Amino acid sequence: MCVPKIYWGWVVLVASVSVRTLVHGIVGSYGEFLVVFSHVFQGSGMTLLGWIGAMAYGLVNAATPLLLIPYRTIGGRRTVFLGVFIASIGLAVSGTTHDPTDIFFTYGILTGMGMLLINTPPFFLIDMYFPLESKYHVMTTSMLMCTLPLGSLSFNPLTNYMLHTMGWEISFSTYAIGLFIVGCICASTFRTRAIEDISPDNDDERLTSAENGEVKVKEEPQIRKRVMILLAVIWFFTKLFKATAYFGPFFVLVKHLETLGVPQAKGALAMTIVSSAELCGRAVTSVFGDKYAKGKFLYLYAICTFLLGLENFAGAYGTTFTHMVLYGAALGLTGGPVIAGVFTTCAEVYDGPYVHELFTICRVGLGSGMILGAVLAGAIFDATGSYHYMFYMNFGIFMLTSLMYTSIAVLRNILIRGQKKEDFFQHPMKPLETSLKKVPFEESSSSSFSDNQDPNEK
């Protein structure tokens, strides 16, 4: 009996989802630690305590350019192994100190840098196994983004239980051991794609344009340098502003509910509901994104961020547990597509090329926004004794972000797609049957994989 060979990309996908769920579960459940720290370290302001978690989560994204150094030097697999070691050490040491400033360095910086080395390489590996032309591209890259709510959904109640039964010191140590074991197992599967790995797409046509999600073969567009810089700058600030408004409530929701008279255990339940809603939003994007949204994510983002603004305006008037749960559920469902399709959307900004560069810019903006959002929320609480004004701030930021997404789509249509149409009339393309000719897999794979080969695999 002949056993069919498993496409290794699926193995890498399962391992990537597993380790990223653990990463986001640990750093994403810091809100539970924040409530405990607010009572243990009463002499410290909420700005510093909130900054600890924000720094760890922010570095996972904002320091992505630094990740490229080890990734291109020692390869993806060794980079993840290094990150597992650093993050495990940071978590273990955090459980041995009782100074919030020390925890800021051991957890916020050391653990955050380790999590960065674990969290980002899976994107590049999955893009290698399931590139833009793959009919599974949106599904696989979006599944990686489902790990944030999945981790929060799994780890918030677990962290709450551990904090009440073991204390925060042993909780840090337990997470350090778990991360080391699971991280090493997953990292061992992270080999780069080999030429003999036959794609499950059964499709020889190659997609090099995100326009309307159509599969077609054509030359990479020649984009003016000033147009690239303009769109890249707008893209960065759009991601910065969006992350500032989006992630702030996730960091402080449990504490905000406590100020409204809701017990911490019930606040953890609220976070579970919110994470479930966000997971649903991202999962729907993963399942239907390739068919209905590929090539149209910029427009979807503009609509979703507009709705997020309205939801935050309504959230400012929430004063009960039920109100805030409804707000959080709406936030998760609407924000799911905005987060899930981020890698694919990078292909739409320039209408195809420079996806990894735009993804790096995107991650820097997201990480910086996470840090800024948590710091601003903490500063608002320290100044007013409440988080209510944070929701008004988020309303304005989301409205601005919606306009910026729209401007990116409009500028791309005018400056890039308009230029391609102008070039077509000045220099007509070859006949359709020639330009749509099939590209053999062996030819395309030998050229595209050699440049991305893991150094330790060569």
N, C-alpha and C positions, 0 to 999 in steps of 0.2 A: 504494500500500500504506500503510495507516494504522499508524503505530508507536505502541504504547500508551505513555501517559505514566507515567514512573516516580514513585512516591510519594516525595517528598523526604525523608521520615522515614528511609527505608532508606539514603539517601546520608549523612545526618547520623549514623546508627548506625555505618556503616563508618568514617567519619572519626573518630568518638568512640572507637571501639575501637582504632583505629590510634594516635591521639595518647596515649590513656591507657595503652596497652601500652608506648609509649616512656617515658612518665613513670614508670610502675612498674618498668620494666626498669632505668632509670638509678638511681633511689633504692633499688630493691629489691636491687640487686647491690652495695650498699655493704659487705656482708659480705666480699666479695673485697678491697675496699680496706682493710677493718679488719685483715685478716691482714697485709697489706703494711705498714700504718701501725704495727702492733704491733712490727715489726722496725725500721722507719725511725725512729719516735719512741719509742725505748725508755725515755726518761725520763718519758714521760706514762703515766698509769694507764689501764687499760682502761675505767674509768668515763667519762673524758673522750672517749676515742676512740669508744666505743660511743654516746655521747650525740650525736656529730656526725651520724651516720646517723639516729638516732632522732629528732632534732630536725627534720631535713628531712622524714622520713616523717610525723612527728607533725603538723607544721604543715599538711601536705596535707589533714589531716582536722580537727584541733583548731581551726584558725583559720577555719572555714567561716562563722561569723557576720560576720567581716570581709569575706569575699568578697561578701556580699549588698550591700555598699555600692556597689562598682563595677558589679556585675551589674545592680542596679536603676537605676544612674545612666547608664551608658554602654552597657549591653546585653551579652548573652552573647558575641557575636562579638568585640567590641573588648576585652572582659575577657580572653578567651583570647589575643588578640594581645599584650596587655600582659604577660600571664604568660609567654608564649614569650620575649619580650625580656628580662624580668627574670631568668628561670631560665637563659637562655643566657649572660648576663653573669656570673651567679654561678658557673656551671660553668667559664667561661673564666678568671676571676680565681682560682678555686681551684687551677688548675694552675700559677699563678705564685708561690705562697707556700710556704714550708717550715716554717711554724709551725702546730701543730694548733689553737691558739686562733684564729688567723686563718681557718683552714679551717672552724672551727665557725661563724663569722659568714658567710663567703662561700658555703659549701655548706649548712651546717645551717639558716641563717636566710634568706639571700638566695635561694638556689636553692629552698629549701622554700616560701617565699612565692610565688615564680613558679610552681612546680608546683601550688600550691593554686589559682591563678587559671586554670590549664589544666584541672585534673582534675575539678572539681566542676560547672561549667556544663553539661557534656553530660547530666548527670542531669536537670536541669530542662528541657532541650530535648527529650530523649527522652520525658519524661513528658508534654510538650506534644503530641508526635506520636503517642504510644502511651499514652493515659491509662489509669486503673485499669479502665475498662470495656472496654478493648481486649482481644481474645483473645491479643494478642502482648505484653501488658504485662510479665508475669513474664519472658518470654523475652528481651525487649529490655533491660530494666533489669538482668537477671541477666548478660547478655552483657557489660555494662559492668564488672561485678564479676569477670568472667573475665580481665580484663586484668592483674591482679596476678600470678597464677601464670603466665600466658602471657608476661608481661614477664620474670619471673624465669627461666622456662624458656629463653627466648631469649637473655637478656643475661648470666646468670651465667657460662656457658661463654665467651661473647664477651668479657666483662670480664676473666676469668681469662687469656684469650689475649692481650688487649691489654696487661695489666699486665706480662706476662712478655716481651713483644716490644717494647713502646713505652715502658713506664714509666707511673707513675700520673699524672704531669703532662700528658703528651700525651694520655692516655686521657680526662682531664677536658676538654681542648680539643676532642678529636674528638667527644665527646658534645655539647658546646656547639654545634658546627656542625650536627650531625645534628638536634638538637632544633629549632634555628632554622628549618631548611629544611622538615622534616616538619610542625612545628607551624604554620607560616604556611600551608602548603597545606591542612591540615585545618581550621584556623580559618576559612578563606575560605568553607567550606561551611555554617557555622553560622548560617544565617538561621532566624528563628522561623517557626512554622507559619502559613500564610495560610489564609483561609477557602476558597480554591479548591483547597487540598490535600485531596482526597477520601481518607478513610481506607480501607485495604484490608480492613477488618473485614467490610464489607457487613452491618452490624448497627446498627439504629437504637435499640435498647434501651440504657439507660444504667445503669451499676452504681454505686451510691453506698454500698454496704455490703460489707464483706469477709467477712461471716458465711457460713461454709460454701462460699465461692466462688460463691454464687448470683448470677445476673444479675437484678436487680430495681430498680425505681424507687420511691424513697420520699424523704421529707423528711429533711434533715440532722438527726441527733439533737441534742437540747438537753442538753449535758453540764454538770453542775455544775462550777463553777470549782475547788473544792477537790479534786474527783475528777481533773480534768485535771492539776492541780499534782502530786498524789500519784503518778499514773501516769508523768508526765514525769520526776519525780525518780528513781523506781525505774528507768525506762528508761535514764536517763543513767548511773547507777551500774552497771547491768547491762552496758552497752556498755563502760564504763571497765574493769570487772573482766575481762570477756571478752577485750578487746584486750590487757590486761596479760599475761594468761596465754598467749594464742594467738600473738602476734607475737614475743615474746621469743626462743623457739627458732629462728625463722627468721633473726633477726639474728646469732645466735651459733653456729649449727650447724657452720659450717665451722671456726670457731675451736675449738669443743668437740671436734670430730673430731681436730683437730691435737693437742690435749692428750692424746688417746687414742692418739697415734702414727700417725695417718692423714695422708698427704701432702696438701698443699693442693689439688693437681689432683684427687685422689680425693674430697676434700671437696666440690669444685665439682660432681663427678659426682653425689654424694649429693643436693645441692641441686636438681640437674636432675630426679632421680627424685622428690623430694618435690614439686617444682613441677608435675610431670606428674600426680601423684596428685591434687593440689589442683585442677588444671585439670579433671580428669575429674569430680571431685565437683561443681564449679561448672557444668560443661557439662551434666551430667545434670539438675541443677536447672533450668537454662535451658530444656531441651527438654521436660521433663515437669512443670515447676512450675505452668504455667497450668491444666493438666488435673487434677493430683492434689494440689497443695499450696496453691493460692491460698486464703486464708482460714484456713489451718491451720499457718502457719509458726511461730507461737509455740510450739505443741506440739512441732513438729519441732525447734525450737531447744533446748527443754528436754531432749529425748532426746539430741541430738548433743553438747551440752556435758557431759552426764553421761558419755558415752562418751569424750570428750576428757579428762576427769579421770582415768578409768581408764588411758587410753593414756599420760598423763604419769607416772602412778605406775609403770607398767611401764618407761617410758623412763629412769627414775632408775637402773635396774639394767642398762642397756645399756652394755657396755664394748668392743664391737667395731664395726667398720664395718657388718657385716650387721645387727646389732641396731638400730643407730641409723637405718639406711635403712628397716627395717621400721617402726620407730617413726614416722619422718617420713612414710612413705607412708600409714600409718593416720591420722596427724594431718591430712594433706592431704585424704584421702577423706572423713573425718568432718567436717572443718571447712569443706569446700566449700559445702555447703548453708547453713551458718551465715552465710557471707559473701555468697553469691550473692543470697539473697533479702532482703537488708537493706532495700532501698527499698520493696518490697512489704509487708514486715512492719510498716513504719511506718504502713500503712493499717489494721492490725489492732489497734493499741494502743487507739485511740479508736473502733474499729469503723467507720472510713471517713474522717472529716475530719482536717484539719490535718496532712497528710502531709509537706509541705515543712518545716513547723516541727519536726516530730518527726525528720525526716531531718537537719536542722541540729543538733539536740541529739545525735542518734546520732553524727554525724561528730565533734563535739567530744569525746564520750566515747571514740570509737575512737582519735582522734589523741592524746589525753591518755594513753590506755592504752598506745599504742605507745611513747611517750616513757618512761613509767613502767616498762614491761616491760624495755626495753633498759637503763635506768639500774639497775634492781634486779638484772638479770642481771650487769651489769658490777661492781656492788658486791659481789655474792656471789662472783664470781671473784676480785676483789681481796682479799677477806677470807679465802677458803678455798683459792684456787688451782685451783678446779674449778667447773664449772657444775652439778654433780649436785644440789645443794640447790635449784636453780631448778625442777627437775622436781617435787619435793615441794611447793614453793610453788604451782606451777601446778595440781597435783592439788586442793589445797584451794580455790583460787580458782574452778576450773571447777565443782566441786560446789556452791559457793555460787551461782554464776551460773545453774546449772540450776534451783535453787530459786527464784531471782528471776524467771526466765522463766515458771515455773509460776505464781508469785504474780501476775504481770501478767495472765496469761490468766484466772485465777480472779477477780481484782478486776474485770477488764473484764466478765466474764460476770455478776457480781453487781451492780456499780454502774452499768454502762451498759446492757447487754442486759436486766438485770432492771428497770431504770427504764423502758426502752422498753415492756416488757410491761405494767408498771403504768400507763403513760400510755395504752396501748391500751385497757385495760379502763375507765379513767376517761373517755377521749375516743376512742371507736371510730373507726377509719379508714374511709375511703370504700370502697365495694365494690371487690372485687379487680380487676374489669375496668376500673375508672376509675383505680386506683392504678398499674396496669401499662400504661397507655396509652403509645403510642410517642411519642418525642420527636424532632421533625424535626432533622436534622443542622444545617440552616442556623440554626435558632433557638438550639441549644445552642452551636454554635461561635462565633456572634457575641458571646455573653455571656461565654464562658469564655476566648476568645483575646484579647479586647480588654484584659483586665486584665493579661495576661502578655506583651503585645506588647513586643518589643525596642525600647527608645527610639530607636535609630538606624534602625529600620525604619518608624517611624511617619511 
